[in-house]
Amino acid sequence: MFRRHKLLLLIILWGTITAFGLHSLMTYKGTPGAVGHTPETWPHNELIANPSAKPLLVMFAHPRCPCTKASLGELELLVAQAKDRFAAAVLFYEPENGSAAWSKTASVEMARSIPGVRVIIDRQGAQAKRFAAETSGHTVVYSRTGQLLFSGGITGARGHLGENGGFDSVLKLVRQDASPSLPRKTDVFGCGLFDRCIITQTAQRN
């Protein structure tokens, strides 16, 4: 009888710990990152020219953020579905005095493999700060005349691929079939863009 009670207590304890862990994970995945105030008109900078021929999408990313792989996956899908309706660039943050291996990650290589997407190293996050990007995966879209069309994330949760409002908004905006009710700002799910401590094995693989 004592053994049965002990086993039952162990099962209850295991179930409680598992449930708590799953709840914490889901809460973490669904918690958006910080978002600054994106400029309403294109800010002059030294790395990317003002959009002219077509809308321009810019994603700000941390090369070692494991969540960013999903953002890049959605960007790849956007490029395929939009069929050359926009230009795109991904700016990867690099800290001051960063090591030579800082930007040699799978995420950077993934971005470089997307057709037509420019990959730029943003030293000390200078350009990200101009656009008030604070979370990896923050994506902005500007019109040909330099007006802000969209600012936010293109995933529905941290590291989550799948249907989401940000992706739909960007796709409709660049196709010029957006309705007035279309959301122009969405939450961004990812690691802190200027975090120098994302050095886990998972982050290094992504």
N, C-alpha and C positions, 0 to 999 in steps of 0.2 A: 504493500500500500504506500509506504514511504517513497519507494522508487517511482511509483506512478505519479505521485504528487510532484516529485522533483522533476520528472520528465515533462509534466504538464506546465510547470512553472518555466522550464527552459524554453518550451515551445512558445509560450505567451511572451517571454522576454525577447526571443528571436523575432517573433512577429512584430512586436512593438518597435524594435530597433530597425527592422526592415522598412516598416511603414514610415517611420520618422525620416529614414534616409531617402526614400523615394519622394516624400513630401519636400524635403530640403532641396533635392535635385530639381524637382519641377518648379519650385519657387525660384531657384537660381536661374533656370533656363528662361523663365518668364519675366525676369526682372530687367527692364531696359537700362542702358547705360546713360551717362550724362550727355546732354546735347546743348551746345551753345546757340547763340543767335546768328544764323547764317545770313550773310550780306544779301540784300535784295537785288543788288546789281553786281555784276562781275567785278571782283577786286583785282586790281593790277598785281601781277606777280611775275617772277623771273623764270618760272618753269613751264607754264602752260599759257598759250595764247588765248585771247578773247575769242569765244565761239563766233563763227561767221557763216560758213556754208550750211551747217546743220546744228541741231542742239548738241551740247556737250555734257556728257556724264563724267563726273569725277568721284572716285571712291577713295577714301582715306583708310589705310589699313596698317595693322601691326603685323610684321612678318612672322611673329611667334605666337599670335593669338589663335588657339585651336578653333574658336568660333568662326574665324574669318573664312575658313574653307567653304562653309555653307554660303556666305555672301558672294564669294567668287563663283560658286556653282550657279547661283541665281543670275549673276552677271553674264556668265557664259550662255545661259538659256535666253536671257534678254537679247544678247547680240544675235543669236540664231533666229529668234522670232521677229525681231524688229527689222531684219533684212536691210542693213546699212542706213537706217533712218537717223542714227546718231553717232557721234564720235565718242570715244571712251578712253579714260586714263585711270590707272590705279597708282596712288602715291603711297609708298611704304615708308613709315617713320623709321629714321635711324638716329639714335642719340649721339650727342657729342662724345667723341672718343670711343665710338662703338668699335668692336672688334671686326676683323675682316670677314668673320663668319656670320656676323649679325643678320645680314640679309640673304644668306645662302640657305633658304628654307624651301620646303615643298610648296608653301603658299605663293612665294614669289615666282617659282617655276610654273605653277598652275596659272597665275595671272599672265605670264609671258606666253603661255600656250593658247590663250584665247585670241582668235583671229581679229586683227585690227585694233587691239587694246594696247595702248602705250603703258609701259611700266617705268615709273620714275622713283628714284630714291629721294625722299624728302628729309634732308639733313636737319637735325634738331627739331623737326616738325614745323619748320618755319611757314610752309604753305598751309598746313593743316590749321595753324593758328589764325591765319588770315581768313579762313573760311569757318572758323569757330568749331572745327571738328574736335571732339573729345573722346569718341568711342570708335574702336576699330569696326569697320564696315559702314561708317557714315557715308552716305551717298548723296551727292547734289547733282541737279540737272539745271543747266542754264539754256535759255533760248538763243537763237542766232543773234538777237540784239542785246544779249547780255543780261536778260531779266531772269530772276530765279523762278524756276518752274516747280521744283521739288527738292525737299531736304528731309532725309531720314534714312531708315534701314530698308533693305529689300529682303529680309527674312522675317518670319513670324515669331521666332524665338532664338535663343542662343544655339548656334550649331544646327539649326533645323531647316532642312530643305522642304519646300512645299508651297502650296498656294498661300499668298499673303497680300495685304493691301498695298504695301510699298511697291512690290513687283508689278502688280496690276496698274497702279497709278503711272509708273514710269513708262510702261509699255504703251498705254493709251495716250500719254502726253506726247511721246515721240512719234506716234502714228497720227497725231492730231485728231483723235476721236474722243477726247476727254470731255466729260460733262462738268458743269459748274460745281456739282456736289462731290467731285472726285477729291479724295484727301491729298493735300499737297505736302503734308508733314506727317511722318510716322515715327514710332519709337525705333531706336537703334539698339540691337542686341549684340554685344561683344565685349571684349576686354577694354580696359582703359588704354587709349591710344598712346599715351606717353609713359606707360608702365615699363620700366626696365627690368622687372623681376619675373617676367613670364619665361621661365627657363625650365619648365618641366619637360619630361621626355615626350609627352603628348604634344606640347606646344612646338617642340623642335621638329616633330614629324609633320606639322601642319603649317 
